[in-house]
């Protein structure tokens, strides 16, 4: 149980806070040790533990995409800036109104469609991945990029058939291609992208393990520095500063008291007081792979109802974990946790447990497949998910425990150990 802890330099820690929105590059340790709480100052960088994905690994992913294209009757796959483009090509390209696309035919060489003034930058990034020799079709500001896509496909003998557009592609881009190439059928490429990315290999699991261990270690360091009177921003700053000391950019949202009953929190300013329940949720990125962890704890002594709800929540999280195994329909994992919560008096259905039990996770914080009612997709070895049931009593408090897990031949494996109790949320975790 934590009561009042000595805290140094709250303002400096808050100033070191970074946003959680996808930042994943290793960072310096930041503030001087003297400006940090002892639990954070003692942390050292783990950045050298992260092994980057190799060019050979990305090349194998491209070949797997081609196998899935053949199986689904696709003639080509069109990617735009985002995590799928990074996954296959190692090209990090921001969004915007100008179309930049990497097109991978099922047979033949890939090509790139690029604004003319961006060609040098595109070639620079192409050289970092397996498609370094890809032909680049450029378009000037007054020209149509969609005609360049059609041209590139035609040059490779593709004038009809299915062109898979990844699901994050802007509609105006996919529609633009369809309008200039009406013999092509522009279809959803999720069976290809999710078919590749949804099954993690050993290297990906290794990176996700490190990301989750970094976040749990940062959480514990911030928890040990918590003190009455801190604001949400203060505590969030501690979490970010701890991630930074560990060599990665990350953070967490922080909700207290009655606001913890809102699953994604409130913008209402909040202050931590004795007896306050806190719900934190966040993570970091390691070589492009995400962590996602929630912890619930109390400054001071929890009430009996807080303890009871925590124990019920722990049982629900455990039930979901134990239900997850190869071949099990995804919806069954949600049902296992929901039954525990409803049978414990918090029902019916979504009344108190108001969201699905989990989402896929990998390069995106939320990706396929989803552990939700109606998803009958059987779980496969290499799938990775969050396991995060919740009990939210409006006007009082909420409790959510979230750890991520992945599917093995024998069942599910957690990346991080479950939280033992409100009074001892991190147990023997000491990394």
C-alpha positions as CSV (number, residue, x, y, z in Angstrom):
1,X,0.0,0.0,0.0
2,X,1.2,3.5,-0.9
3,X,0.5,6.4,1.3
4,X,2.7,9.5,1.0
5,X,5.9,9.4,-0.9
6,X,8.7,11.9,-1.1
7,X,8.6,13.6,-4.4
8,X,11.2,15.8,-6.0
9,X,10.8,18.1,-9.0
10,X,7.2,17.6,-10.0
11,X,7.3,20.5,-12.3
12,X,10.4,19.3,-14.1
13,X,8.9,15.8,-14.5
14,X,5.7,17.2,-15.9
15,X,7.7,19.4,-18.3
16,X,9.4,16.2,-19.6
17,X,6.0,14.6,-20.5
18,X,5.6,13.5,-24.1
19,X,2.5,12.6,-25.9
20,X,1.6,8.9,-26.3
21,X,0.5,9.3,-30.0
22,X,2.8,6.7,-31.6
23,X,6.2,8.1,-30.5
24,X,8.5,5.2,-30.5
25,X,12.1,6.3,-31.2
26,X,14.6,5.8,-28.5
27,X,15.2,9.0,-26.5
28,X,17.8,10.4,-24.2
29,X,17.4,10.0,-20.5
30,X,16.3,13.7,-20.2
31,X,16.3,15.6,-17.0
32,X,19.2,15.4,-14.6
33,X,19.0,12.9,-11.8
34,X,18.7,15.7,-9.2
35,X,15.4,16.9,-10.7
36,X,13.7,13.5,-10.5
37,X,12.2,11.3,-7.9
38,X,14.6,8.6,-6.7
39,X,12.5,5.8,-8.1
40,X,12.7,7.4,-11.6
41,X,16.3,8.7,-11.3
42,X,17.6,5.1,-10.7
43,X,16.3,3.9,-14.1
44,X,18.8,3.5,-17.0
45,X,18.2,3.1,-20.7
46,X,17.2,-0.2,-22.2
47,X,17.3,1.1,-25.8
48,X,20.2,-1.2,-26.7
49,X,17.9,-4.2,-26.0
50,X,15.8,-3.5,-29.1
51,X,16.8,-5.4,-32.2
52,X,15.5,-3.7,-35.4
53,X,13.5,-5.6,-38.0
54,X,15.9,-6.5,-40.8
55,X,15.5,-5.9,-44.5
56,X,15.4,-9.7,-45.0
57,X,12.4,-10.0,-42.6
58,X,10.6,-7.3,-44.5
59,X,11.3,-9.0,-47.8
60,X,9.7,-12.2,-46.4
61,X,6.7,-10.2,-45.4
62,X,6.3,-9.0,-49.0
63,X,6.4,-12.6,-50.2
64,X,3.8,-13.6,-47.6
65,X,1.6,-10.8,-48.9
66,X,1.9,-12.1,-52.4
67,X,0.9,-15.6,-51.2
68,X,-2.2,-14.2,-49.5
69,X,-3.0,-12.1,-52.6
70,X,-3.0,-15.3,-54.7
71,X,-5.2,-17.0,-52.2
72,X,-7.7,-14.1,-52.2
73,X,-7.6,-13.5,-56.0
74,X,-5.9,-10.1,-55.7
75,X,-3.8,-8.8,-58.6
76,X,-2.0,-6.1,-56.5
77,X,-1.8,-4.4,-53.1
78,X,-1.7,-0.6,-52.8
79,X,-0.3,0.9,-49.6
80,X,-0.3,4.5,-48.4
81,X,1.6,6.1,-45.5
82,X,1.1,4.3,-42.2
83,X,2.1,1.3,-40.2
84,X,1.4,-1.2,-43.0
85,X,3.7,0.6,-45.3
86,X,6.4,0.5,-42.6
87,X,5.7,-3.1,-41.9
88,X,6.4,-4.2,-45.5
89,X,8.8,-1.5,-46.9
90,X,10.4,0.4,-43.9
91,X,9.1,3.6,-45.5
92,X,7.7,6.1,-42.9
93,X,5.5,8.5,-44.8
94,X,3.0,11.0,-43.3
95,X,-0.5,11.4,-44.6
96,X,-1.7,14.4,-46.4
97,X,-3.7,15.5,-49.5
98,X,-1.0,14.3,-52.0
99,X,-1.1,10.6,-52.8
100,X,2.1,8.6,-52.1
101,X,1.6,4.9,-52.7
102,X,3.7,1.7,-52.9
103,X,2.0,-0.8,-55.1
104,X,3.0,-4.5,-54.9
105,X,1.7,-6.7,-57.8
106,X,1.2,-10.4,-57.1
107,X,3.6,-11.0,-59.9
108,X,6.3,-8.6,-61.1
109,X,8.2,-5.8,-59.4
110,X,6.7,-3.3,-57.0
111,X,6.5,0.4,-57.9
112,X,5.9,3.7,-56.2
113,X,3.7,6.6,-57.1
114,X,5.1,9.9,-55.7
115,X,4.8,13.6,-56.0
116,X,7.6,14.8,-58.3
117,X,9.1,17.1,-55.8
118,X,9.3,14.2,-53.2
119,X,11.2,11.8,-55.5
120,X,14.5,12.2,-53.8
121,X,13.1,11.7,-50.4
122,X,11.1,8.7,-51.6
123,X,14.2,7.0,-53.1
124,X,16.2,7.7,-49.9
125,X,13.6,5.8,-47.9
126,X,13.1,3.1,-50.5
127,X,16.8,2.2,-50.1
128,X,16.2,1.3,-46.4
129,X,13.9,-1.6,-47.3
130,X,13.5,-4.6,-49.6
131,X,12.0,-2.6,-52.5
132,X,15.0,-0.3,-53.0
133,X,15.0,-0.9,-56.8
134,X,11.3,-0.2,-57.3
135,X,10.4,2.0,-60.2
136,X,9.1,5.5,-59.2
137,X,6.3,7.1,-61.2
138,X,6.1,10.8,-60.4
139,X,3.3,13.3,-60.9
140,X,3.4,17.1,-61.0
141,X,1.0,19.1,-58.9
142,X,-1.5,19.6,-61.8
143,X,-1.4,15.9,-62.8
144,X,-3.4,12.9,-61.6
145,X,-1.6,10.4,-59.3
146,X,-4.3,7.9,-60.1
147,X,-3.4,7.7,-63.7
148,X,0.2,6.9,-62.6
149,X,-1.1,4.0,-60.5
150,X,-3.1,2.7,-63.5
151,X,0.0,3.2,-65.7
152,X,2.2,1.3,-63.3
153,X,-0.2,-1.6,-63.2
154,X,-0.7,-1.6,-67.0
155,X,3.1,-1.7,-67.5
156,X,3.0,-4.9,-65.5
157,X,0.1,-6.4,-67.5
158,X,-2.6,-5.6,-64.9
159,X,-5.6,-3.9,-66.5
160,X,-8.4,-5.7,-64.7
161,X,-8.8,-7.8,-61.6
162,X,-8.7,-6.9,-57.9
163,X,-6.6,-4.1,-56.6
164,X,-6.4,-4.3,-52.8
165,X,-6.4,-0.9,-51.1
166,X,-5.3,-1.0,-47.5
167,X,-8.0,0.0,-45.1
168,X,-6.4,3.3,-44.0
169,X,-6.1,4.6,-47.6
170,X,-8.2,7.8,-47.9
171,X,-11.4,7.2,-49.9
172,X,-10.5,9.9,-52.4
173,X,-7.4,8.0,-53.3
174,X,-9.0,4.5,-53.7
175,X,-12.0,6.1,-55.5
176,X,-9.7,8.1,-57.7
177,X,-8.0,4.9,-58.9
178,X,-11.4,3.3,-59.5
179,X,-12.6,6.2,-61.6
180,X,-9.5,6.2,-64.0
181,X,-9.3,2.4,-64.2
182,X,-12.9,1.1,-64.3
183,X,-11.9,-2.3,-65.4
184,X,-10.1,-2.7,-62.0
185,X,-12.1,-3.7,-58.9
186,X,-10.7,-1.8,-56.0
187,X,-11.3,-3.9,-52.9
188,X,-10.5,-4.0,-49.2
189,X,-7.0,-5.3,-48.6
190,X,-7.5,-6.2,-44.9
191,X,-7.3,-10.0,-45.6
192,X,-3.8,-9.3,-46.9
193,X,-2.5,-6.7,-44.4
194,X,-4.2,-8.3,-41.4
195,X,-3.4,-11.7,-42.7
196,X,0.3,-10.8,-42.5
197,X,0.4,-8.5,-39.5
198,X,-2.1,-10.4,-37.3
199,X,0.3,-13.3,-36.8
200,X,3.4,-12.1,-35.0
201,X,6.7,-14.0,-35.3
202,X,9.3,-14.5,-32.6
203,X,11.1,-11.2,-33.3
204,X,7.9,-9.2,-33.1
205,X,7.0,-10.9,-29.8
206,X,10.4,-10.1,-28.5
207,X,9.9,-6.4,-29.3
208,X,6.5,-6.3,-27.8
209,X,7.7,-8.1,-24.7
210,X,10.3,-5.3,-24.3
211,X,7.8,-2.6,-24.9
212,X,5.4,-4.0,-22.2
213,X,8.2,-4.5,-19.7
214,X,9.4,-0.9,-20.3
215,X,5.9,0.5,-19.6
216,X,5.3,-1.6,-16.5
217,X,8.7,-0.6,-15.1
218,X,7.8,3.1,-15.8
219,X,4.4,2.7,-14.1
220,X,6.0,1.3,-11.0
221,X,8.6,4.1,-10.8
222,X,5.9,6.7,-11.1
223,X,3.7,5.0,-8.5
224,X,6.5,5.0,-6.0
225,X,6.8,8.8,-6.6
226,X,3.1,9.6,-6.2
227,X,2.0,12.0,-3.5
228,X,-1.1,13.6,-2.4
229,X,-1.9,16.9,-4.1
230,X,-0.5,15.9,-7.5
231,X,-2.6,16.6,-10.5
232,X,-3.3,14.3,-13.5
233,X,-0.6,16.2,-15.4
234,X,1.9,15.8,-12.6
235,X,1.4,12.0,-12.4
236,X,1.4,11.7,-16.2
237,X,4.6,13.6,-16.3
238,X,6.2,11.0,-13.9
239,X,5.1,8.2,-16.2
240,X,6.6,10.0,-19.3
241,X,9.8,10.8,-17.5
242,X,10.2,7.2,-16.4
243,X,9.7,6.0,-20.0
244,X,12.3,8.6,-21.1
245,X,14.8,7.3,-18.5
246,X,14.3,3.8,-19.9
247,X,15.2,5.1,-23.4
248,X,11.7,5.2,-25.1
249,X,9.0,7.7,-25.5
250,X,5.7,6.8,-23.8
251,X,3.1,7.9,-21.3
252,X,-0.3,7.3,-19.8
253,X,-3.7,8.9,-19.4
254,X,-4.6,9.3,-15.7
255,X,-8.1,9.4,-14.2
256,X,-9.0,9.6,-10.6
257,X,-12.1,9.0,-8.4
258,X,-15.4,9.2,-10.1
259,X,-13.7,10.1,-13.4
260,X,-12.2,6.6,-13.5
261,X,-15.7,5.3,-14.2
262,X,-15.4,6.7,-17.7
263,X,-13.4,4.1,-19.7
264,X,-11.5,6.7,-21.6
265,X,-11.5,9.3,-18.9
266,X,-12.4,13.0,-18.7
267,X,-10.7,16.3,-19.4
268,X,-11.9,17.5,-16.0
269,X,-9.0,18.7,-13.9
270,X,-8.3,16.2,-11.1
271,X,-6.2,16.1,-8.0
272,X,-5.0,13.0,-6.2
273,X,-6.1,12.8,-2.5
274,X,-5.8,10.2,0.2
275,X,-8.3,7.4,-0.6
276,X,-8.4,8.3,-4.3
277,X,-8.6,5.5,-6.8
278,X,-6.4,6.0,-9.9
279,X,-6.8,4.3,-13.3
280,X,-3.9,4.7,-15.6
281,X,-3.7,3.5,-19.2
282,X,-0.9,3.9,-21.8
283,X,2.2,2.5,-23.3
284,X,5.2,3.1,-25.5
285,X,6.7,1.9,-28.8
286,X,9.8,-0.2,-29.4
287,X,11.0,-0.5,-33.0
288,X,7.5,0.2,-34.1
289,X,5.8,-2.2,-31.7
290,X,3.3,-1.1,-29.1
291,X,2.6,-1.8,-25.4
292,X,-0.7,-1.2,-23.7
293,X,-1.2,-1.6,-20.0
294,X,-3.8,-0.4,-17.5
295,X,-3.4,-0.4,-13.7
296,X,-5.8,0.6,-10.9
297,X,-4.6,1.5,-7.5
298,X,-5.3,3.8,-4.5
299,X,-3.4,6.5,-2.6
300,X,-3.9,5.4,1.0
301,X,-6.5,2.8,2.0
302,X,-9.1,1.4,-0.4
303,X,-12.7,0.9,0.6
304,X,-14.2,-2.6,0.9
305,X,-16.1,-2.0,-2.3
306,X,-13.0,-1.0,-4.1
307,X,-11.3,-4.2,-3.0
308,X,-14.3,-6.3,-3.9
309,X,-14.5,-4.8,-7.4
310,X,-10.8,-5.2,-7.9
311,X,-11.0,-8.9,-7.0
312,X,-13.9,-9.4,-9.4
313,X,-12.1,-7.6,-12.1
314,X,-9.0,-9.8,-11.5
315,X,-11.1,-12.9,-11.9
316,X,-12.6,-11.6,-15.1
317,X,-9.2,-10.8,-16.6
318,X,-8.0,-14.3,-15.6
319,X,-11.1,-15.9,-17.1
320,X,-10.4,-14.2,-20.5
321,X,-6.7,-15.2,-20.3
322,X,-7.6,-18.8,-19.6
323,X,-10.1,-19.0,-22.4
324,X,-7.7,-17.8,-25.0
325,X,-6.1,-20.6,-27.0
326,X,-5.5,-21.6,-30.7
327,X,-8.8,-22.4,-32.5
328,X,-11.0,-20.7,-29.9
329,X,-13.4,-18.2,-31.5
330,X,-12.4,-14.6,-30.6
331,X,-15.9,-13.9,-29.1
332,X,-15.5,-16.7,-26.6
333,X,-12.7,-14.8,-24.8
334,X,-15.0,-11.7,-24.4
335,X,-17.8,-14.0,-23.2
336,X,-15.6,-15.6,-20.5
337,X,-14.7,-12.3,-18.9
338,X,-18.3,-10.8,-19.2
339,X,-19.8,-13.8,-17.5
340,X,-17.6,-13.3,-14.4
341,X,-18.6,-9.7,-14.1
342,X,-22.3,-10.2,-14.7
343,X,-22.4,-13.2,-12.3
344,X,-20.7,-11.0,-9.8
345,X,-23.6,-8.6,-9.8
346,X,-22.5,-6.1,-12.4
347,X,-24.9,-6.7,-15.2
348,X,-26.7,-7.2,-17.4
349,X,-24.4,-7.3,-20.4
350,X,-22.7,-4.0,-21.1
351,X,-24.2,-2.1,-18.2
352,X,-21.0,-1.9,-16.1
353,X,-18.5,-3.7,-18.5
354,X,-19.2,-1.3,-21.3
355,X,-16.6,-2.3,-24.0
356,X,-15.1,-5.4,-25.6
357,X,-12.5,-7.4,-23.6
358,X,-9.7,-6.8,-25.9
359,X,-8.2,-5.6,-29.2
360,X,-5.3,-6.9,-31.3
361,X,-2.0,-5.1,-30.8
362,X,1.2,-4.9,-32.7
363,X,2.5,-1.9,-34.7
364,X,-0.8,-0.2,-34.0
365,X,-2.2,0.1,-30.5
366,X,-5.5,-1.3,-31.8
367,X,-5.4,-3.7,-34.7
368,X,-6.8,-7.0,-35.8
369,X,-8.2,-9.3,-34.6
370,X,-10.7,-8.1,-31.9
371,X,-11.9,-10.0,-28.9
372,X,-15.6,-9.0,-29.2
373,X,-19.0,-10.6,-29.5
374,X,-19.8,-11.6,-33.0
375,X,-16.2,-12.2,-34.0
376,X,-16.1,-15.9,-34.7
377,X,-12.6,-15.9,-36.1
378,X,-10.6,-18.7,-34.5
379,X,-7.5,-17.5,-32.6
380,X,-4.2,-18.4,-34.2
381,X,-0.7,-18.9,-32.8
382,X,1.0,-15.5,-33.0
383,X,-2.1,-13.4,-32.5
384,X,-1.5,-10.7,-29.8
385,X,-4.2,-9.0,-27.8
386,X,-5.0,-6.8,-24.9
387,X,-6.9,-8.4,-22.0
388,X,-8.8,-5.6,-20.4
389,X,-12.2,-6.1,-18.9
390,X,-13.5,-3.3,-16.8
391,X,-16.1,-2.5,-14.1
392,X,-17.3,1.1,-14.2
393,X,-19.7,2.4,-11.5
394,X,-20.8,5.8,-12.7
395,X,-20.5,8.5,-10.0
396,X,-18.2,6.4,-7.9
397,X,-15.1,4.8,-9.5
398,X,-13.9,2.4,-12.2
399,X,-11.5,-0.6,-12.1
400,X,-9.7,-1.9,-15.2
401,X,-6.7,-4.2,-15.4
402,X,-5.0,-4.5,-18.7
403,X,-2.1,-6.7,-19.7
404,X,-1.4,-7.9,-23.3
405,X,-1.1,-11.5,-24.2
406,X,-0.2,-13.6,-27.2
407,X,-1.3,-17.0,-28.4
408,X,1.1,-20.0,-28.3
409,X,0.6,-23.6,-29.2
410,X,-0.5,-24.4,-25.6
411,X,-2.6,-21.4,-24.8
412,X,-2.1,-17.7,-24.0
413,X,1.0,-16.1,-22.6
414,X,1.0,-12.7,-20.8
415,X,3.7,-10.2,-21.7
416,X,3.5,-8.8,-18.1
417,X,2.2,-10.3,-14.8
418,X,-1.2,-9.5,-13.6
419,X,-1.6,-6.8,-10.9
420,X,-2.0,-8.5,-7.5
421,X,-4.1,-5.9,-5.6
422,X,-5.1,-2.3,-5.2
423,X,-2.6,-2.0,-2.3
424,X,0.2,-3.8,-4.1
425,X,-0.4,-3.1,-7.8
426,X,3.0,-4.3,-9.1
427,X,3.8,-7.1,-6.7
428,X,7.4,-8.4,-7.1
429,X,8.0,-6.6,-10.4
430,X,11.5,-5.3,-10.3
431,X,13.2,-4.9,-13.7
